[in-house]
Amino acid sequence: MAQQSEKHFSPRTTNILLVSSVVILIASVLIRYLAPAQWDTAIMQWATGMGWEFGLQHVVLAIMGVGVFLFLLVAFDQPD
């Protein structure tokens, strides 16, 4: 029976994804706690103008979601 070879990211791609996920997660935490209140107000005004309702906290959660997704992509791609 023919053996299927598993495809994995190259070490360079793995390192890029890992570093970018960590940078995104750290940046999202810094934005959450260091952003001025005017940013939240500006985002809410813009979102309301578009017919949506969200603020800075929702934007930060979305950014964190991207960081966690990249981290899990690397974690589950590792060979056994």
Backbone as CSV, one residue per row, in Angstrom:
resi,resn,N_x,N_y,N_z,CA_x,CA_y,CA_z,C_x,C_y,C_z
1,MET,0.844,-1.179,0.000,0.000,0.000,0.000,0.891,1.244,0.000
2,ALA,0.529,2.219,-0.792,1.336,3.432,-0.915,1.203,4.286,0.336
3,GLN,2.337,4.808,0.779,2.340,5.661,1.955,2.102,7.101,1.534
4,GLN,1.235,7.767,2.264,0.996,9.184,1.977,1.937,10.002,2.845
5,SER,2.665,10.904,2.210,3.533,11.773,3.001,2.722,12.983,3.451
6,GLU,2.892,13.320,4.707,2.164,14.471,5.255,2.866,15.753,4.842
7,LYS,2.090,16.738,4.540,2.634,18.047,4.185,2.658,18.916,5.436
8,HIS,3.786,19.531,5.688,3.939,20.447,6.817,4.539,21.749,6.307
9,PHE,4.337,22.811,7.102,4.956,24.081,6.761,6.466,23.934,6.856
10,SER,7.168,24.726,6.078,8.627,24.735,6.184,9.004,25.384,7.514
11,PRO,10.221,25.119,8.006,10.641,25.758,9.264,10.580,27.284,9.202
12,ARG,10.896,27.841,8.046,10.849,29.302,7.916,9.419,29.813,8.045
13,THR,8.478,29.150,7.376,7.076,29.550,7.456,6.555,29.381,8.874
14,THR,6.943,28.287,9.520,6.530,28.054,10.905,7.016,29.178,11.806
15,ASN,8.272,29.574,11.653,8.818,30.652,12.480,8.115,31.978,12.211
16,ILE,7.833,32.255,10.948,7.138,33.502,10.605,5.736,33.517,11.223
17,LEU,5.010,32.409,11.099,3.663,32.335,11.674,3.698,32.446,13.193
18,LEU,4.671,31.786,13.820,4.765,31.821,15.274,5.084,33.224,15.773
19,VAL,6.068,33.868,15.158,6.433,35.225,15.575,5.288,36.193,15.316
20,SER,4.630,36.077,14.178,3.528,37.000,13.887,2.360,36.793,14.849
21,SER,2.083,35.548,15.230,0.991,35.318,16.179,1.309,35.921,17.537
22,VAL,2.546,35.777,17.989,2.929,36.347,19.290,2.899,37.867,19.230
23,VAL,3.379,38.451,18.143,3.360,39.913,18.000,1.920,40.424,17.980
24,ILE,1.039,39.740,17.264,-0.367,40.149,17.199,-1.012,40.070,18.583
25,LEU,-0.747,39.002,19.317,-1.344,38.867,20.646,-0.822,39.921,21.609
26,ILE,0.467,40.185,21.593,1.029,41.216,22.477,0.496,42.589,22.084
27,ALA,0.440,42.868,20.778,-0.070,44.165,20.320,-1.534,44.357,20.702
28,SER,-2.327,43.295,20.611,-3.747,43.439,20.960,-3.927,43.726,22.446
29,VAL,-3.115,43.110,23.281,-3.201,43.392,24.724,-2.756,44.823,25.001
30,LEU,-1.683,45.263,24.357,-1.231,46.643,24.550,-2.265,47.644,24.063
31,ILE,-2.882,47.372,22.923,-3.931,48.267,22.418,-5.091,48.325,23.397
32,ARG,-5.470,47.173,23.913,-6.619,47.111,24.827,-6.400,47.963,26.069
33,TYR,-5.203,47.908,26.634,-4.974,48.582,27.909,-4.321,49.956,27.791
34,LEU,-3.741,50.277,26.649,-3.066,51.563,26.515,-3.744,52.529,25.557
35,ALA,-4.773,52.085,24.860,-5.453,52.961,23.901,-6.253,54.037,24.640
36,PRO,-6.207,55.255,24.132,-7.004,56.313,24.766,-8.495,56.093,24.522
37,ALA,-9.295,56.693,25.362,-10.750,56.543,25.276,-11.297,57.094,23.960
38,GLN,-10.589,58.033,23.355,-11.055,58.607,22.099,-11.098,57.558,20.991
39,TRP,-10.218,56.559,21.047,-10.228,55.502,20.035,-11.529,54.726,20.097
40,ASP,-11.970,54.400,21.317,-13.221,53.655,21.474,-14.389,54.479,20.953
41,THR,-14.392,55.752,21.279,-15.458,56.637,20.813,-15.449,56.749,19.291
42,ALA,-14.273,56.894,18.697,-14.170,57.017,17.247,-14.632,55.738,16.551
43,ILE,-14.249,54.591,17.085,-14.658,53.313,16.490,-16.166,53.140,16.599
44,MET,-16.727,53.489,17.759,-18.182,53.350,17.937,-18.937,54.292,17.009
45,GLN,-18.448,55.510,16.814,-19.112,56.447,15.902,-19.040,55.947,14.472
46,TRP,-17.882,55.427,14.068,-17.727,54.894,12.713,-18.636,53.688,12.506
47,ALA,-18.660,52.781,13.501,-19.484,51.575,13.383,-20.966,51.933,13.334
48,THR,-21.377,52.896,14.126,-22.772,53.316,14.126,-23.143,53.907,12.768
49,GLY,-22.228,54.645,12.171,-22.474,55.208,10.842,-22.627,54.127,9.785
50,MET,-21.995,52.979,9.997,-22.101,51.863,9.057,-23.296,50.961,9.380
51,GLY,-23.949,51.229,10.497,-25.104,50.419,10.884,-24.734,49.238,11.785
52,TRP,-23.532,49.247,12.333,-23.082,48.176,13.220,-22.964,48.708,14.636
53,GLU,-22.831,47.799,15.571,-22.610,48.210,16.959,-21.446,47.429,17.542
54,PHE,-20.276,48.049,17.605,-19.136,47.459,18.288,-18.170,48.567,18.662
55,GLY,-17.293,48.241,19.589,-16.318,49.212,20.063,-14.919,48.648,20.003
56,LEU,-14.027,49.298,20.706,-12.615,48.911,20.707,-12.430,47.498,21.239
57,GLN,-13.197,47.139,22.251,-13.066,45.797,22.834,-13.369,44.716,21.789
58,HIS,-14.348,44.926,20.956,-14.674,43.944,19.925,-13.581,43.860,18.862
59,VAL,-13.012,44.994,18.521,-11.915,45.014,17.553,-10.717,44.255,18.115
60,VAL,-10.401,44.489,19.387,-9.279,43.798,20.033,-9.541,42.298,20.085
61,LEU,-10.757,41.893,20.387,-11.079,40.463,20.408,-10.921,39.831,19.030
62,ALA,-11.289,40.557,17.991,-11.114,40.038,16.634,-9.634,39.891,16.294
63,ILE,-8.822,40.879,16.680,-7.380,40.801,16.447,-6.785,39.631,17.221
64,MET,-7.225,39.447,18.472,-6.747,38.309,19.271,-7.143,36.988,18.614
65,GLY,-8.326,36.939,18.037,-8.765,35.726,17.354,-7.838,35.366,16.211
66,VAL,-7.384,36.365,15.465,-6.438,36.115,14.379,-5.118,35.580,14.933
67,GLY,-4.641,36.180,16.021,-3.394,35.719,16.638,-3.490,34.295,17.147
68,VAL,-4.601,33.966,17.795,-4.795,32.604,18.298,-4.919,31.613,17.145
69,PHE,-5.599,32.010,16.077,-5.722,31.136,14.911,-4.349,30.809,14.325
70,LEU,-3.498,31.821,14.162,-2.162,31.577,13.627,-1.352,30.676,14.551
71,PHE,-1.474,30.909,15.863,-0.751,30.089,16.827,-1.209,28.631,16.752
72,LEU,-2.509,28.410,16.671,-3.027,27.042,16.579,-2.662,26.396,15.249
73,LEU,-2.589,27.192,14.202,-2.166,26.674,12.902,-0.766,26.085,12.992
74,VAL,0.117,26.787,13.683,1.478,26.290,13.880,1.475,25.083,14.813
75,ALA,0.710,25.156,15.883,0.703,24.081,16.869,0.216,22.754,16.291
76,PHE,-0.811,22.795,15.480,-1.360,21.557,14.927,-0.651,21.078,13.666
77,ASP,0.289,21.862,13.167,1.033,21.463,11.978,2.314,20.704,12.324
78,GLN,2.697,20.683,13.578,3.954,20.054,13.955,3.919,18.557,13.736
79,PRO,5.020,18.010,13.203,5.066,16.551,13.018,5.134,15.835,14.356
80,ASP,4.696,14.610,14.366,4.681,13.832,15.617,6.065,13.484,16.095
